[in-house]
Amino acid sequence: MNRKSLLPPGLYRIYMTLPGHFLRLTRRWVSKPRTSWALILLVAVLPAHADVADTVQSVKPGVVGVGTFNPTGSPRASLKGTGFAVLDGQYVVSCAHIFAKPLDSEKKESHAIFIGRDRQVTVRAATLIATDRARDLALLKITGDPLPALKLGDSNMAREGWQLYFTGYPIGSVLGLNPSTHRAGLAAIIPIFTPVAAASQLNARTLRQAKEPYEVFELDAIAYPGNSGSPVWHPDTGEVLGVVNSVYVKGAKEAALSSPSGISYAIPAKYVRALLEQALPKTP
């Protein structure tokens, strides 16, 4: 009898992809009467891999638009990037560069987050409570009911070659408040500062980076300005491993939209943890 026929229907493909030591074990058992039940138990203890489509649905509710709200402006709401809820759902992490421009207090302009879908958008006030401008991270406190929070993963465990995903608003709200999810290969884990060839190439930014070097994730993915603040997450767990903050631009700044390079960068989640610990020292 063909040994394959002893396996329960639907398990042959799983059986053939088991690691070597599991294969040897199952082959040893395959001639015994209790083969089917033994293999079922063996497969049951193997780690399960989530369907990415299911993980997307669990991540999206915690992703929001971030920007400003001006009650007398036209338009009143301005979506400038992406953020995601953390901790108890009352806090949102995003990128500091989104909030670099001072608010117009005379026009009662305020920071805001945007939630909802399509054209059904709710604007909620937000307060910028902490920034790490060196690493381009920002933390906001929001009003109203808590949002579904995303869990921060251990970015120190990330490995080059992993296939990750990020969710955000690459072109803002042009097509409504509908977040897009993109796959991103973790191409490299590199230091933010690269020594320059000559002193004439030094500027305030490179000097700051040289003084406080840190790691960034280089992603093999196309991102756009609206993706700033997008969570980079693991497909099996949905845990956030990084925050998209910049793209490599081949020419002028406008080229980020017209001719994207396909190389983007993200700040590892360990720096988000550091910001949370600094801003909210009593938070577990």
C-alpha positions in Angstrom: 0.0 0.0 0.0 1.2 3.5 -0.7 2.3 5.0 2.6 0.7 8.3 1.6 -2.7 6.7 1.7 -2.3 6.1 5.5 -2.3 9.8 6.2 -5.5 11.6 7.0 -7.0 13.6 4.0 -5.4 17.0 3.7 -2.3 16.3 5.8 0.0 15.1 3.0 1.3 18.5 2.1 1.9 19.4 5.8 3.7 16.1 6.3 6.0 16.6 3.4 7.0 20.1 4.7 7.9 18.9 8.3 11.5 19.5 9.5 13.8 16.5 9.1 13.6 15.1 12.6 9.8 15.2 12.5 9.9 13.4 9.1 12.1 10.6 10.5 9.8 10.3 13.5 6.6 10.1 11.4 8.1 7.6 8.9 8.9 5.4 11.8 5.3 5.5 12.9 3.8 5.3 9.5 3.6 1.5 9.4 1.8 1.3 12.7 -2.0 1.1 13.1 -2.2 4.4 15.1 -0.3 6.4 12.4 -3.1 8.8 11.7 -3.8 9.8 15.3 0.0 10.1 16.0 0.5 12.5 13.1 -2.5 14.6 14.0 -1.1 15.0 17.5 2.3 15.8 16.1 1.0 18.5 13.7 -1.2 20.0 16.5 1.9 20.9 18.5 3.7 22.6 15.6 3.6 26.5 15.7 0.7 27.8 13.7 1.1 30.6 11.1 -1.6 33.2 10.9 -3.3 34.1 7.6 -2.0 37.5 6.6 -5.5 38.6 5.5 -6.8 37.8 9.1 -3.9 39.7 10.6 -4.6 42.8 8.4 -8.2 42.9 9.8 -6.9 42.8 13.4 -4.3 45.6 12.7 -6.5 48.1 10.7 -8.8 49.2 13.6 -5.8 50.4 15.5 -4.4 52.5 12.6 -5.5 56.2 12.4 -4.8 59.3 10.3 -3.0 62.1 12.1 -2.8 65.8 11.2 -4.5 69.1 12.2 -8.0 70.5 12.5 -8.8 74.1 11.9 -12.4 75.1 12.6 -12.2 78.1 10.3 -10.0 76.7 7.6 -10.8 75.3 4.2 -10.5 72.4 4.4 -10.9 72.3 8.2 -9.2 68.9 8.5 -5.7 68.2 7.1 -4.5 64.6 7.2 -0.7 64.6 7.2 0.3 61.1 8.0 -0.5 57.9 9.9 -0.4 56.8 13.5 -1.4 53.8 15.6 -2.9 53.2 19.0 -0.8 51.8 21.8 -1.0 50.9 25.5 -4.6 51.4 26.7 -5.8 52.8 23.4 -5.7 56.4 24.6 -2.3 57.0 23.1 -1.1 57.2 19.4 2.4 56.8 18.1 3.4 58.7 14.9 6.4 60.6 13.5 7.7 63.8 14.9 8.3 65.5 11.6 4.5 65.5 10.9 4.1 68.0 13.8 7.2 70.2 13.1 5.1 73.2 12.0 3.7 75.2 14.9 -0.1 75.3 15.4 -2.0 78.5 14.5 -3.4 79.4 17.9 -5.2 82.4 16.7 -7.3 80.2 14.4 -7.7 77.6 17.1 -5.8 75.0 15.1 -5.2 71.8 17.0 -3.6 68.4 16.5 -6.1 65.7 15.6 -6.6 62.1 14.7 -9.0 60.8 12.1 -10.9 57.5 12.4 -13.6 55.9 10.3 -13.9 54.5 6.8 -14.5 55.9 3.3 -16.0 59.4 3.7 -17.5 58.7 7.2 -14.7 60.3 9.1 -14.6 61.3 12.8 -12.1 63.9 14.0 -10.9 63.6 17.5 -8.7 66.1 19.3 -5.2 65.0 20.3 -2.4 66.5 22.4 1.2 66.1 21.5 2.7 65.0 24.8 6.2 63.8 23.9 8.6 63.7 20.9 11.9 62.1 20.1 13.0 64.4 17.3 16.4 62.6 17.0 14.6 59.4 16.1 11.5 61.1 14.5 8.9 59.7 16.9 5.9 61.4 18.5 3.4 60.4 21.1 -0.1 61.9 21.3 -2.9 61.6 23.9 -6.4 61.4 22.5 -9.8 62.2 23.8 -12.9 60.0 23.7 -13.2 56.2 23.9 -10.0 54.1 23.6 -9.0 52.7 20.3 -8.0 49.1 19.6 -4.3 49.2 20.6 -1.6 47.4 18.7 1.1 45.5 20.6 4.7 46.4 20.4 7.0 43.5 19.5 10.7 42.9 20.3 12.5 44.7 17.4 15.8 43.2 18.6 14.6 39.9 17.3 14.0 41.1 13.8 16.2 39.5 11.1 17.2 40.7 7.7 15.2 38.8 5.1 11.9 38.8 7.1 8.8 39.6 5.1 6.9 42.3 7.1 3.9 44.5 6.4 2.9 48.1 7.0 -0.5 49.8 7.1 -1.2 53.4 6.6 -2.5 56.2 4.3 0.1 56.6 1.4 -2.0 59.2 -0.4 -3.8 60.7 2.6 -7.6 60.8 2.3 -7.8 61.4 -1.4 -9.8 58.1 -1.8 -11.4 58.4 1.6 -10.1 57.2 5.0 -9.1 53.7 3.8 -5.8 52.4 5.0 -3.6 50.4 2.6 -1.4 47.5 3.6 1.9 46.8 1.8 4.5 44.0 2.1 8.0 45.1 3.0 11.1 42.9 3.0 13.5 43.7 5.8 16.4 44.4 3.5 18.9 45.6 6.1 19.3 46.7 9.7 21.8 49.6 9.5 23.1 52.5 11.5 21.4 55.9 10.7 24.7 57.7 10.4 27.1 57.0 7.5 30.5 58.8 7.7 30.8 61.5 5.0 33.7 61.8 2.6 34.5 65.4 3.5 33.9 67.9 6.3 32.1 70.2 3.8 29.3 67.6 3.7 28.6 67.9 7.4 25.4 69.7 8.5 23.3 70.0 11.6 21.5 66.8 10.9 24.5 64.6 10.2 26.3 66.0 13.3 23.3 65.1 15.4 23.1 61.6 14.0 26.9 61.1 14.5 26.5 62.2 18.2 23.4 60.0 18.8 23.7 57.0 16.4 20.9 54.5 16.2 19.7 51.6 14.1 17.0 51.8 11.4 15.2 49.2 9.3 15.8 49.5 5.5 12.7 48.1 3.8 12.4 46.8 0.3 9.1 48.6 -0.2 7.5 51.7 -1.8 6.1 54.2 0.7 4.8 57.6 0.2 4.7 60.8 2.5 1.3 59.8 4.0 2.8 56.5 5.2 4.9 58.4 7.8 3.9 56.9 11.1 2.6 53.6 9.6 3.2 50.6 11.9 5.5 47.9 10.4 4.1 44.6 11.7 4.8 40.9 11.8 2.4 38.8 9.6 2.0 36.0 12.2 1.4 38.1 15.3 0.4 41.6 14.2 3.0 42.9 16.6 4.6 46.2 15.7 8.3 46.0 15.0 8.9 49.5 13.5 7.4 52.8 12.4 7.8 54.0 8.8 9.4 57.5 8.8 11.2 58.2 5.5 11.9 57.1 1.9 14.9 57.3 -0.2 14.4 60.0 -2.8 16.5 59.9 -6.0 16.0 63.6 -6.9 13.9 66.5 -5.6 11.5 66.0 -2.7 8.6 65.9 -5.2 10.1 62.7 -6.6 8.9 60.8 -3.5 5.4 60.9 -5.2 6.3 60.9 -8.9 9.3 58.5 -8.9 9.4 56.5 -5.7 12.7 54.6 -5.2 11.3 51.4 -3.7 13.5 51.9 -0.6 12.0 53.0 2.7 13.1 53.3 6.3 11.5 52.5 9.6 12.4 53.3 13.2 12.6 50.1 15.3 10.0 49.6 18.0 12.6 49.5 20.8 12.8 53.3 20.4 9.1 53.6 20.7 9.3 51.7 24.0 12.0 54.1 25.1 9.8 57.1 24.3 6.8 55.6 26.2 9.0 54.9 29.2 10.3 58.4 29.2 6.9 60.1 28.7 4.9 57.7 30.9 7.3 56.3 33.5 4.5 54.7 35.5 3.0 52.8 32.6 3.7 49.1 32.6 
